Amino acid sequence: MTHTNTLADPRVETALSRMFALAEQDEATAARLGGLTPESTPHQELADIAAGIYMPISAEGGKLLYNLVRAIRPATVVEFGMSFGISTLYLAAAVRDNGTGRVVTTEMSKEKIAEARRTFAETGLDDLITVLEGDARETLADLEGPLELVLLDGWKDLCLPVLRQLEPLLRPGALVVADDVDQGEGLLKPYLDYVRDPANGYRCVTFPIEDGMEISCRL
């Protein structure tokens, strides 16, 4: 029996190594934000200012996402907040190895989208990835379900609105993963309060990888 592992593909390994190395400069690049927040600045403007910031998922977080997708075998994976596409590569690699499914991802920055599309083509995963440009609350409006896995890694104050929008499409047993739980306590608090309230139909666990990942199962 042949076991495929697209993460071991030299094209994917090279792309991930390159992007993780560039992401190490994020702290210096982020100084351009100058303390701007979604409360003071429109999300699109923030996205344009942050066009050079990778804001990546951790390598361990990426591996966890890969394993979740392999286990669930979702027909559709939705990602809110693609950035340069590091997490998207992990998701798409898992979809490729499952032999079925697709990844629908969202991003506001035109610069990041252009760069990510080049990377997806270089890695041979572009045929599995649909990139939606603009505000996810608008671009995901016509998405069809059912959905089995959703990654929320965009602007933290939008995680709850995006989840509520996608909620009718989640099948029982679907997983919703939110990144940077510890780092984003403030802006992410409404989201965490919502999914951790049993009355809203989720069972949650906080996974201690890097800045924390909240994994919520739709009951």
Solvent accessible surface area in square Angstrom, and as a share of the most:
residue,aa,sasa,rsa
1,M,211,0.94
2,T,119,0.69
3,H,146,0.65
4,T,78,0.45
5,N,83,0.43
6,T,19,0.11
7,L,31,0.16
8,A,52,0.40
9,D,32,0.17
10,P,98,0.62
11,R,130,0.47
12,V,0,0.00
13,E,86,0.39
14,T,86,0.50
15,A,2,0.01
16,L,15,0.08
17,S,73,0.47
18,R,88,0.32
19,M,3,0.01
20,F,49,0.20
21,A,56,0.43
22,L,70,0.35
23,A,11,0.09
24,E,146,0.65
25,Q,109,0.48
26,D,23,0.12
27,E,155,0.70
28,A,80,0.62
29,T,33,0.19
30,A,35,0.27
31,A,79,0.62
32,R,138,0.50
33,L,33,0.17
34,G,65,0.63
35,G,68,0.66
36,L,71,0.35
37,T,54,0.32
38,P,25,0.16
39,E,133,0.60
40,S,83,0.53
41,T,9,0.06
42,P,88,0.55
43,H,28,0.13
44,Q,76,0.34
45,E,85,0.38
46,L,2,0.01
47,A,6,0.05
48,D,77,0.40
49,I,47,0.24
50,A,0,0.00
51,A,8,0.06
52,G,31,0.30
53,I,5,0.03
54,Y,23,0.09
55,M,88,0.39
56,P,48,0.30
57,I,3,0.02
58,S,22,0.14
59,A,42,0.32
60,E,96,0.43
61,G,0,0.00
62,G,0,0.00
63,K,100,0.42
64,L,26,0.13
65,L,0,0.00
66,Y,22,0.08
67,N,91,0.47
68,L,29,0.15
69,V,0,0.00
70,R,82,0.30
71,A,83,0.64
72,I,37,0.19
73,R,127,0.46
74,P,0,0.00
75,A,59,0.46
76,T,10,0.06
77,V,0,0.00
78,V,0,0.00
79,E,0,0.00
80,F,11,0.04
81,G,14,0.13
82,M,3,0.01
83,S,15,0.10
84,F,18,0.07
85,G,0,0.00
86,I,6,0.03
87,S,6,0.04
88,T,0,0.00
89,L,0,0.00
90,Y,9,0.04
91,L,0,0.00
92,A,0,0.00
93,A,0,0.00
94,A,0,0.00
95,V,1,0.01
96,R,88,0.32
97,D,16,0.08
98,N,10,0.05
99,G,68,0.66
100,T,64,0.37
101,G,25,0.24
102,R,95,0.35
103,V,0,0.00
104,V,3,0.01
105,T,0,0.00
106,T,2,0.01
107,E,18,0.08
108,M,19,0.08
109,S,2,0.01
110,K,145,0.61
111,E,118,0.53
112,K,4,0.02
113,I,4,0.02
114,A,44,0.34
115,E,54,0.24
116,A,0,0.00
117,R,122,0.44
118,R,133,0.49
119,T,1,0.01
120,F,3,0.01
121,A,59,0.45
122,E,96,0.43
123,T,1,0.01
124,G,23,0.22
125,L,1,0.01
126,D,70,0.36
127,D,103,0.53
128,L,27,0.13
129,I,19,0.10
130,T,61,0.35
131,V,17,0.10
132,L,43,0.21
133,E,78,0.35
134,G,19,0.18
135,D,25,0.13
136,A,3,0.03
137,R,94,0.34
138,E,129,0.58
139,T,37,0.22
140,L,3,0.01
141,A,67,0.52
142,D,130,0.68
143,L,27,0.14
144,E,131,0.59
145,G,36,0.35
146,P,81,0.51
147,L,0,0.00
148,E,18,0.08
149,L,0,0.00
150,V,0,0.00
151,L,0,0.00
152,L,0,0.00
153,D,23,0.12
154,G,15,0.14
155,W,51,0.18
156,K,31,0.13
157,D,46,0.24
158,L,6,0.03
159,C,0,0.00
160,L,38,0.19
161,P,54,0.34
162,V,1,0.01
163,L,0,0.00
164,R,125,0.46
165,Q,61,0.27
166,L,1,0.01
167,E,21,0.09
168,P,114,0.71
169,L,47,0.23
170,L,16,0.08
171,R,81,0.29
172,P,102,0.64
173,G,33,0.31
174,A,0,0.00
175,L,26,0.13
176,V,0,0.00
177,V,0,0.00
178,A,0,0.00
179,D,9,0.05
180,D,26,0.14
181,V,2,0.01
182,D,86,0.45
183,Q,130,0.58
184,G,12,0.12
185,E,84,0.38
186,G,61,0.59
187,L,65,0.33
188,L,0,0.00
189,K,109,0.46
190,P,74,0.47
191,Y,1,0.00
192,L,3,0.01
193,D,74,0.38
194,Y,33,0.12
195,V,0,0.00
196,R,110,0.40
197,D,61,0.32
198,P,108,0.68
199,A,92,0.72
200,N,42,0.21
201,G,20,0.20
202,Y,7,0.03
203,R,177,0.64
204,C,37,0.22
205,V,83,0.48
206,T,61,0.35
207,F,78,0.33
208,P,120,0.75
209,I,25,0.13
210,E,137,0.61
211,D,51,0.27
212,G,1,0.01
213,M,1,0.00
214,E,1,0.01
215,I,17,0.09
216,S,0,0.00
217,C,40,0.24
218,R,53,0.19
219,L,125,0.62
